[in-house]
């Protein structure tokens, strides 16, 4: 038989064990909740364009959705269109200051802060989209891009291209250089500086305001992207003459930039997800633009649009002004010179290659199937 003393001892041990177990369970529960909460983050992503804008806004949201899905919600990215959280052209400032963790945009919108940023979007008569990708992914581009953004404490990623853009919408035909003089035109990047030198008054209007500026007469001409975006924004309602292709944007690049402190704080697996999501976004965006530009181009005749090519003397003048603009930009500071030299070396090599492959293939295809 068990003594009274032994029964008391067993009862005490059982109570002590039960309390300890309950305490451990409570502690585990208390610790688990914050651990899960700390493992989930929500980032704000700002943009210079409207959130649902074809090509640009839609692909920004696609990138955000991919990151959210692939991290299983550990990192959720919420997109804000131009003007919703910060001014359309204030995205770099927002990411640098931490107002937003990241931005979808294009580097030359912030080129007033660093001229070298022009080269990571596009330069007149420069790299096509696939060539720009080659320079960034496998040439010097990514390292030089990170060096350019280092003073702003942001990490850049390439996220696709619209391909060859349009030269712009004009209310009157451009038959000579004289027709450019005094013209008020919305045009971005170094192409704007080229046009300035040819006598055009350049206006930099945010994307969401381009059509309004054209319809109100604030500008006489405007470039935006290509047939898909231009028709979606209603530019065909503001001007009849459509000049193609763009001398100034042969293959402009899109980007996602991330506050470097927030980037460095991410777990390595989420960093890898973002890198690969940016590469996936590149494929989606570039093919999205190509497909829809092909479809939209077929609509231009039905919309009463008159397609035009720039005259040869105008192109030659644009080319000469481009050489001057680029050399002056490169002479401005050592970093821009470094980026310029690498980029232009790639342009020359690409031009030699494409003259034998890409251009000739297009000529041969046209011989067989027609234009």
Secondary structure, 3 states (H helix, E strand, C coil): CCCHHHHHHHHHHHHHHHHHHHHHHHHHHHHHHHHHHHCCEEEEEEECCCCCCCCHHHHHHHHHHHHHHHCCCCEEEEEECCCCCCCCCCHHHHHHHCCCCEEEECHHHHCCCCHHHHHHHCCCCCCCHHHHHHHHHHCCHHHHHHHHHHHHCEEEEEEEECCCCCCEEECCCCCCHHHHCCCEEECCCHHHHHHHHCCCEEECCCHHHHHHHHHHCCCCEECCCCHHHHHHCCHHHCCCEEECCCCCCCCCEEEEEEEHHHHHCCCHHHHHHHHHHHHHHHHHHHHHHHHHHHHHHCCCCCCCCEEECCCHHHHHHHHHHHHHHHHHHHCCCHHHHHHHHHHHHHHHHHHHHHHHCHHHHHHHHHHHHCC
